[in-house]
Amino acid sequence: MKKEIVDFLLNHADPSIVLRVKKEVLGDLSREDENALIGDIILQKNVQTVLKSQQADGWFGNGFHGQSPTRGVGIYNNMEVGLRYLAEKGLPPENDFIRRAVQSFLIREPFDPTYGMKRPETPETDYQYTASGLYLARSSIIIRAGYEEVLPKNGFINLAHDIDLSLKTFANVSNYAAADDVIDRHRKKPCFEQGALWPCLYHLRMLAHSHGWRNEKNAAALADGVSRLLSFEHSDEMVYTYKKGQYVGPCFAFINSQYRILGLDTMGSRALSLDILELFARCGIVQQVSVLKSKYNHVLSLVDNSLNTMMSVNRRRDHDWSPYFGFALEETWRNKINVQCDILFRILLIIHYAEDSR
């Protein structure tokens, strides 16, 4: 199936998918071919929305985390989504737009009020709030942009610390017998215990796209933690992070209602789940975690011999991007082929990384 998907995508897919298939899956992309494909990618409408929003200091748009109509911040022209989107589209770390965006984090320490964000606590304090805070989001997109090993030394961004913290949050799950064991009732609302280590989507992204943590011991600890996490029962109630007298929604923590929204409780036909399964595959643990292996086999079963995918998507909603979601690289989903290419590409990545971890 892998070869058939590769051939189909090389003949039908968006230039960004073609670039990533050649570079990431086949490992066969000349510099001349890459430059030509990037030239096509940069001209696309959504990419142009990001690039035209880049300010003099390199920042994308007028905000950091998601849309804000009152500030004129849309789906793509904000820092978090914009930078991740460009990296997903295949722009390399050395690309000038990417380089300047990452550099902008080093100019204004750490989040300037200009970007519409409240100044966070110091890292030592901010990390005490479970699955919350701007430092996780910032580090995850810097790592996704390819700067794990090349970020210039500075006094306030410590990627190694955040990667280690991410590993610890997953490994720490093995210390609990049930998801409820990490929950406190605060004025009848379920909240994380103060200072509890519990994984969220940003932790998973950091591990999926970084390499410094990878050794046999850490991989086993991650697999054990994820196995325990996926064995828990999860209810439909929201679990909050209690922060300075406020109930704050955590950054898609893998617990209860957020766990269900992420599609981890049942794969079904939700394309959204592909994004999450890809991240676990990149961590190299799909074959070691029985639930993930079952989901992996289920995904493969949803592709027929003609490469049709038995996954229903909402062509408007599921094509959009946000700080938490986004997997569409085709410029539009106006026809079946566009949708098919995006889904097949994510399935290809899942196969590539899941089989590579055998």
QUIJOWO-V221417 format. One record per pair of residues at least 4 apart in sequence whose C-alpha atoms are under 8 Angstrom apart, sorted by the first residue. I is the first residue (numbers start at 1). J is the second residue. D is the distance in whole Angstrom. If there is no record, write none. Layout:
I,J,D
I,J,D
//
This chain:
1,5,6
2,6,6
2,348,6
2,351,7
2,352,8
3,7,6
4,8,6
4,307,8
5,9,6
5,307,7
5,344,7
5,345,8
5,348,7
6,10,6
6,21,7
6,348,8
7,11,6
8,12,6
8,13,8
9,13,5
9,17,7
9,18,7
9,21,8
9,341,6
9,344,8
9,345,7
10,18,5
10,21,8
12,337,8
12,341,7
13,17,6
13,18,6
13,330,7
13,338,7
13,341,6
13,342,8
14,18,6
14,329,7
14,330,5
14,331,7
14,341,8
15,19,6
15,37,6
15,38,8
15,40,7
15,41,6
16,20,6
16,37,7
16,38,8
16,41,6
16,89,5
16,90,6
16,329,7
16,330,8
17,21,6
17,89,7
17,90,8
17,329,7
17,330,8
17,345,7
18,22,6
19,23,6
19,29,8
19,34,7
19,37,6
19,90,7
20,24,5
20,25,7
20,90,6
21,25,5
21,26,6
22,26,5
22,27,6
22,28,5
22,29,5
23,27,5
23,28,6
23,29,5
25,349,7
25,352,7
29,33,6
29,34,6
30,34,6
31,35,6
32,36,6
33,37,6
34,38,6
35,39,6
36,40,7
37,41,6
38,42,6
38,90,8
38,91,7
39,43,7
40,44,7
41,47,7
41,89,8
42,47,6
42,48,6
43,47,7
43,48,6
44,48,6
44,331,7
45,49,6
45,331,8
46,50,7
46,76,7
46,331,7
47,51,6
47,86,7
48,52,6
49,53,6
49,76,7
49,77,6
50,54,7
50,60,7
50,61,8
50,76,6
50,77,5
50,78,8
50,82,6
51,60,7
51,97,7
53,60,5
53,61,5
53,77,6
53,78,8
54,58,6
54,59,5
54,60,4
54,61,6
54,101,8
55,59,5
55,60,6
55,61,7
57,100,7
57,101,8
57,104,6
57,107,8
58,97,7
58,100,5
58,101,4
58,102,8
58,103,7
58,104,5
59,79,6
59,100,8
59,101,5
59,104,6
60,77,6
60,78,5
60,79,5
60,82,7
60,83,8
60,101,7
61,73,7
61,77,5
61,78,5
61,79,6
62,71,7
62,72,7
62,73,6
62,77,8
62,78,6
62,79,8
62,114,7
62,115,5
62,116,7
63,67,8
63,68,8
63,71,8
63,73,6
63,78,5
63,79,6
63,114,8
63,115,4
63,116,6
63,117,7
64,78,5
64,79,5
64,80,5
64,115,6
64,116,7
64,117,7
65,78,7
65,79,7
65,80,6
65,81,8
65,323,6
66,73,8
66,74,8
66,75,7
66,78,6
66,80,7
66,81,7
66,322,6
66,323,6
67,73,5
67,74,5
67,75,6
67,78,7
68,72,6
68,73,5
68,74,7
69,73,6
69,74,7
73,77,6
73,78,6
74,78,7
75,81,7
75,320,7
75,321,6
75,322,7
76,81,6
76,82,5
76,85,8
76,321,7
77,81,7
77,82,6
78,82,5
79,83,6
80,84,6
80,137,8
80,138,7
80,141,7
80,323,6
81,85,6
81,321,7
81,322,6
81,323,6
82,86,6
83,87,6
83,98,7
83,101,7
83,141,7
83,145,7
84,88,6
84,141,6
84,144,7
84,145,7
85,89,6
86,90,7
86,91,6
86,98,8
87,91,5
87,92,7
87,93,8
87,98,8
87,144,7
87,145,5
88,329,8
89,329,6
91,95,6
91,98,7
92,98,7
92,145,7
92,146,7
93,98,6
93,99,6
93,145,6
93,146,5
93,147,7
94,98,7
94,99,6
95,99,6
96,100,6
97,101,6
98,102,6
98,145,7
99,103,6
100,104,6
101,105,7
102,106,7
102,142,6
102,145,8
103,107,7
104,108,7
105,109,7
105,110,7
105,111,8
106,110,8
106,154,7
108,112,6
109,156,7
110,119,8
110,156,7
111,115,7
111,117,7
111,118,8
111,119,6
111,120,8
112,116,8
112,117,7
112,119,7
113,117,5
113,118,6
113,119,7
120,126,7
120,133,7
120,134,7
121,125,6
121,126,5
122,126,6
123,127,6
123,135,7
124,128,7
125,129,8
126,132,8
126,133,6
126,135,8
127,132,8
127,133,7
127,195,8
128,194,7
128,195,5
128,196,7
129,133,7
129,194,7
129,195,6
129,196,8
129,241,7
129,242,8
129,243,7
130,192,7
130,194,8
130,195,6
130,196,6
130,197,6
130,198,6
130,241,6
130,250,7
131,198,7
131,199,7
131,200,6
131,241,8
131,250,5
131,251,5
131,252,8
131,253,6
132,136,8
132,241,7
132,248,8
132,249,8
132,250,5
132,251,6
133,137,8
134,138,6
135,139,6
136,140,6
136,162,7
136,202,6
136,203,7
137,141,6
137,202,6
138,142,6
139,143,6
139,157,8
139,159,6
139,162,7
139,206,8
140,144,6
140,202,6
140,203,8
140,205,6
140,206,5
141,145,6
142,146,7
142,147,6
142,148,7
143,147,5
143,148,5
143,159,8
143,206,7
143,209,6
143,210,7
144,205,8
144,206,8
144,209,6
147,151,5
148,159,7
148,210,7
158,162,7
159,163,6
160,164,6
160,212,8
161,165,6
162,166,6
162,206,8
163,167,6
163,203,8
163,206,6
163,207,6
163,210,8
163,213,7
164,168,6
164,213,7
165,169,6
165,203,8
166,170,7
166,199,7
166,203,5
166,204,7
166,206,7
166,207,7
167,171,6
167,203,8
167,207,7
167,213,8
167,218,8
167,222,7
168,172,6
168,197,8
169,173,7
169,197,5
169,198,5
169,199,5
169,203,8
170,174,8
170,198,7
170,199,5
170,221,8
170,222,6
170,225,5
170,226,6
171,221,5
171,222,5
171,224,7
171,225,5
171,226,8
172,176,8
172,197,7
172,198,7
172,225,7
173,198,7
173,225,5
173,226,8
173,228,7
173,229,6
174,224,7
174,225,5
174,228,6
174,229,8
176,181,6
176,182,8
177,181,7
178,182,8
178,232,6
178,233,7
179,183,7
179,229,8
179,232,6
179,233,7
179,234,7
179,255,7
179,256,8
182,192,6
182,193,6
182,196,7
183,190,6
183,191,5
183,192,5
183,193,6
183,239,8
184,190,6
184,191,5
184,192,6
184,193,5
185,189,5
185,190,5
185,191,6
186,190,6
186,191,6
189,239,8
189,240,8
190,237,8
190,238,7
190,239,5
190,240,6
191,239,5
191,240,4
191,241,5
191,242,6
191,247,8
192,196,7
192,239,7
192,240,6
192,241,6
192,242,7
194,242,8
198,253,7
198,254,8
199,203,6
199,204,7
199,253,6
199,254,6
200,204,7
200,250,8
200,251,6
200,252,5
200,253,4
200,254,5
201,205,6
201,251,7
201,252,6
201,253,6
201,254,7
201,324,8
202,206,6
202,251,7
203,207,6
204,208,6
204,279,7
204,280,7
205,209,6
205,279,6
206,210,6
207,211,7
207,213,8
207,283,6
208,279,5
208,280,7
208,281,8
208,282,5
208,283,5
209,282,7
209,283,8
213,218,7
214,218,6
214,219,6
215,219,6
216,220,6
217,221,6
218,222,6
219,223,6
219,283,8
219,284,8
219,285,7
220,224,6
221,225,6
222,226,6
222,285,8
223,227,6
223,285,6
223,288,6
223,289,6
224,228,6
224,289,8
225,229,6
226,230,6
226,289,7
227,231,6
227,289,6
227,290,7
227,291,7
228,232,7
229,254,8
230,264,8
230,265,8
230,291,7
233,256,8
234,255,6
234,256,4
234,257,7
234,259,7
234,260,8
235,256,5
235,257,6
236,256,6
236,257,4
236,260,8
237,256,6
237,257,5
238,256,7
238,257,5
238,258,7
239,249,7
239,250,8
239,255,7
239,256,7
239,257,8
240,247,6
240,248,6
240,249,5
240,250,6
241,247,6
241,248,5
241,249,6
241,250,6
242,246,6
242,247,5
242,248,6
243,247,6
243,248,7
252,258,6
252,259,7
252,262,8
252,324,8
253,258,6
253,259,7
254,258,6
254,259,5
255,259,5
255,260,8
256,260,6
257,261,6
258,262,6
259,263,7
259,264,6
259,265,7
260,264,6
260,265,6
260,266,8
262,272,7
262,273,7
262,276,7
263,267,6
263,270,7
263,272,7
263,273,5
264,273,7
264,276,8
267,273,6
267,295,7
267,298,8
269,310,7
269,311,5
269,312,6
270,274,8
270,311,6
270,312,7
270,313,7
271,275,8
271,311,6
271,312,7
271,313,6
271,318,8
271,343,7
272,276,7
272,318,8
272,325,8
272,327,8
273,277,6
274,278,6
274,343,8
274,346,6
274,347,7
275,279,7
275,325,8
275,326,8
275,327,6
275,346,7
276,280,7
277,281,6
277,292,8
277,296,8
277,350,7
278,282,6
278,346,7
278,347,8
278,349,7
278,350,5
278,353,8
279,283,6
280,284,7
280,285,6
280,286,6
281,285,6
281,286,5
281,350,6
281,353,5
281,354,5
282,350,8
282,353,5
282,354,7
284,353,7
284,354,6
284,356,8
284,357,5
285,289,6
285,354,7
285,357,7
286,290,8
286,292,5
286,293,5
286,296,7
286,354,6
286,357,8
287,292,7
287,293,5
287,354,7
287,357,7
287,358,7
288,293,7
289,293,6
290,294,6
291,295,6
292,296,6
293,297,6
294,298,6
295,299,6
296,300,6
296,350,8
297,301,6
298,302,7
299,303,7
299,347,7
300,347,8
302,309,6
302,310,5
302,311,7
303,307,5
303,308,6
303,309,5
303,310,6
304,308,6
304,309,7
307,344,8
308,340,7
309,340,7
309,343,8
309,344,8
313,318,6
314,318,5
314,319,8
315,319,6
315,333,6
315,334,8
315,339,8
316,320,7
318,326,7
318,328,8
319,326,7
319,327,7
319,328,5
319,332,8
319,333,7
320,325,8
320,326,6
320,328,7
321,325,6
321,326,4
321,327,7
321,328,8
322,326,6
327,342,7
327,346,8
328,342,6
329,342,6
330,338,6
330,339,8
330,341,8
330,342,6
332,338,7
333,338,5
333,339,6
334,338,7
335,339,7
336,340,6
337,341,6
338,342,6
339,343,6
340,344,6
341,345,6
342,346,7
343,347,6
344,348,6
345,349,6
346,350,6
347,351,6
348,352,6
349,353,6
350,354,6
351,355,6
352,356,6
353,357,6
354,358,7
//
